[in-house]
Amino acid sequence: ILRCVALSGEGCSLILKPSRVVVGFGEPVSVSCEATRPVRVLGWESVISAAHTQQDLSVRWKVDSLIDWIEEPICYGVFFTAPRQCEEKLNLVLYKTPDSVSIRPVNHTGPMVEGKEYQLWYKGQTEVYNHSFSDLTSSSPVQVSSILMVTPTKAENGAQYRCVAELELGPEGPQPPPTVTSEPLMLGADITLNCTATGNPTPVYSWQSSNPIQERMEDEAALTSPSLLPGTYTCSASNTLEKKSKQFIVKAKTKGIRDIVCFPCDILCVIYIFARLVFILMKLSCNITHVSLLLI
């Protein structure tokens, strides 16, 4: 019985230069494989760019645009003397920065209550939580999210929250590590619903909504408040001769600056990661600075 065994590691007579490469999605890559002793055949096994030589002590694996997430190039050598066969697998990291990073309120409406626990990540330039996705083994694009509980105080009213996703690609990767930041979720600025009418006798006003309205505003021509919840608001202007109504709809946007009038409650950070996760480590954080949300 004949058994063919290909050595790798310390007993192998092959050297990869470089031994580890970090490549952005769609970028070119080139790696040289060199034999340290006479070789019959020297080559690369690869899904998209195989190469071999029977004359030289080196052979190059080259791809003009790497877009294959499951590519695992291996350099192999067949030698004249024992050990007859040897192979070295390239440590290849193919990455792509997230296509999108977004934050949004989760499972909460209305203003934050001081002293109650809520879900967030970062505060100002101070990191309060670090979530590394080191347990992911998928070699194709994935979507991940992270939530952290925090307890707000009065001083955090009107704070700005943004989520940051960072790829940790090691010293061979780009420096500083590539990051993608969400659009800011800013809360606490005033929103105005204007129902001003003209008439004789002078109109009087009333407001109706499924959401609570402060008593002092119920008979005003305009509602101005930083705490109006998403929903429908109906204004009526009337005098002894006629009554007119006007409807306002307050919505929460899903992209860019959010039309969210409550102070952010639970905030979910969703990251669409395109990277070879078997070789990389994701780092997620969120920052808080004091800026107000514009509400329309």
N, C-alpha and C positions, 0 to 999 in steps of 0.2 A: 504494500500500500504506500503510495506516494502522497505526501502532504506538503502543500505549498503555503508557507507562512511569510507574510510581509511585515517586517519590523517597522516600528515607528518610535519616536522619542529619542532617548539618549543613544540607543544602539543604531540609529539610522545615520547614513552618510549623506544626508540631504540637508541643505540650509536654505531657509526661506528669507528673502530680503525684500521688504520687512516681514517679520513673522506675524505681525498683527496690523491690520489696516482698518481704518474707519472711513466709510465712504458715504457721502450724501446721496439720496435717491436720485438716479439719473446722471450722476457724475462719473467720469472715467476712473479706471483703476488699473494698476500695473504692478505685478509682483514677479520677482525673479526667483527661480529655484536652481540651486547650484549643487553639483555632486563633488564630494571631497576625494573621490577615487575614481579610477576608470570605470565607465559605465557603458553597457550595451545600448540601452534605450532609456531616455529620460523624457518625461512628459507630464502633462496635466490632465486630470480627469475633471471635467466641468460640464454643466448642463448647457451652457451657452458659448463657451470659448475653449475648446480642447486644443492642445498643442503637444507636439513631441519632436524629439531629435535623436538621431543615431550617431551624430558626429561631435557634438559639443558637450561640454561639462556644465552647461547652463541652458535653461529654457524659460521663456517669459510667458506668464498668463496675463492677457490684456483684454479689457472690455472698454469700449468707447462710452457706453452709457449703461450703468448697472441698475436694473429695475426688477431683478428676480429676487424675491424675498427668501427663497429656499435654496439659493446658491451656496454650495459647500465645496469649493475647489480643493483638490488633493493633488499634490505632486508625488510622482512615483518614479522609482528607478529600478532597472534590471541590470545587475552587475555581473562581472566576469568571475568574481570570487565570492565566497561566503562572507556575510549573508547575501544571498543572491537577489533578494527583493527587499525593497524598503519604500516607505511612503510617509509623507508629512501633510497633515491637514492644515490649511490656512485658517487662522483665527480672523474671520471676516465679520465686521460689523457694518450692516447697511442700515442707515437711519433716515428718517424724514421728520422734520419738526411737525408738531400737531397742526392739522388743517384748521382747527378752531379750538378755542378755550373760552368757555362761557360760565357765568355764574347767575344764579336765579334763586329767588326765595322758594322755600319748600315747606309745605305743611304748616303755613302760618299766614294769618291776615291780621291787620291792625298794627298798632305801634308796639315796639319792644317794651317790656316791663322791667324796670330796674331790679337787679338781683336775681332775675330768672335766667335759667341756662338756655343758650341758643347755640347754633352750629356755625362755626367759621374756621379760619386757618391762621392768619397773620395779622399783626397790628402795627401800623406804621412801618418802620424799618426793623422792628423786633420780631423775630420768628417765634411763634408760639406753638407751632406744630410742623412736623416734617414727615411726609408720607412717601415712602419709597416703595415702588412696585416691584420689588425684587423677586416676588413669588410667581411672576408671570413667565410662562415658557413658550408662548405662541410666537412663531416666526413670521406672522402676518399681522396686518393692522388690527388694532383693537381699540375699544372705547373704555375708559375708566373714569371713576369719579371718587371724590373724597369729601368727607364731612367731619368737622370738629366742633365740639360743644364749647361755647364761651358764655360768660355771664357779663352783660353790658352794664355800664353805669351812665349817669346823666351826662357826664363829660363826653360820651361817645355819640350823642345825638347829632345827626347830620354827617356821620362818618362816611367815607368812601371805601368801598371794598373792591379789590380786583384779585384775580386768580392768576398765578404764574406757574407754568409747567416748564421744567428744566430737564434736558437730556444729559445724563452723566455718561460720557463716552470715553473717559480715561484720557491719559496724556497724549495718545495718538489722535484724539479727536480735536475738533476746533476749540480754540481758547479765546475768550471765555466760552463755557458750554452754551449751546444754543438754547434760547428760551422763547416762549410765546406767552403773551399776557392778554387777558380778556379785556374787553371794554369795561370801563368803570361802572359799577352799580352804585349810584350816588343817591342819598336819601335825605329828606328833611326840608327841601325848599318848598315855597308856597305854590299852590295851584289855585287859579281863580276861575270860577264859573260866573260869567256876567249875564244877568237877566234884566238889565236896565230897560225900562219902558217909559214912554211919554204919554200923557193924557190929562184930561180935565173932566172931572176932578182928579187930583193926583193919585196914581195907582198905589195900591198896597201889595206886598209880596208875601208869598208862602212857598216853602220847599217841602218836597216829599222824596223819600228814598228808603230802600230796604236797609241801607247803612245808617248808623246813627249820625245826626247832625247836631252840633252844639246849639243849645237853646237860644243863645244870644244872636245866632245867625239866621234863625228860622224865618225872620221877617225882613231880612236884608235884600237889597237888589242884587248883590253879588256875594258868592261864597268864596272866601279866601282862607285857605288852611293848608298846613303841611301834612295833614293826617286824613285827607279824604281817601276812602278806600275805593278800589276799582268797582264800578257798578253804574247804575242809571240814576240820575238826579233830575227831578221834574220841578220846574219853577212855574208858579202861577202869578200873573200880574192882573189885578182887577180894580175896578171902581164901581160906582153905582149903575153904570151903563153897560159894561162889558167885562168879560174875563178872557184872558189869553194865557196859553201855556207854552212852555219851551222845555225841551228835553236835552240833557247833557249825558254823554256816555264817557266815563273814565276807564281807560284800558291800561293794562300792563304790557309794555312792549317786550319782545323776545330777543331783539338784537339792538346793539348800540346802547344809547342811554335809555334806561327803563323809565316808563311812566308808572312808577310805583310810589304811592303816596304814604304808605306805612314805613316805619323805620324797619330795615331789613331784619327779617326774622331768621329762619333757618336758610342758609345759603348753600346751594349745591354747586360744586365746581365739576363741570363735565369736560373731559379732555379726549379729543380724538387723536390717538397716538398712531403714527405710522413709523414703526421702527422694528429692527430685529431684536425683539425683547429678550431672546435667549442670551444675548451678549451685553445688553445695556441695563441700566438702572434708571428708573424715572424718579424725579423729585418734584413734588407738588407743594406749593405754598400760596398763601394769599396775603395781600398787604392792605392795611387800613390807614388812610389819611383823612384829614378833616376837610371834606369838600361836600357840597350839598347837591342833591339830585334835582334836576329840572323836570317838572311834571307838566304835561300839556293836556 
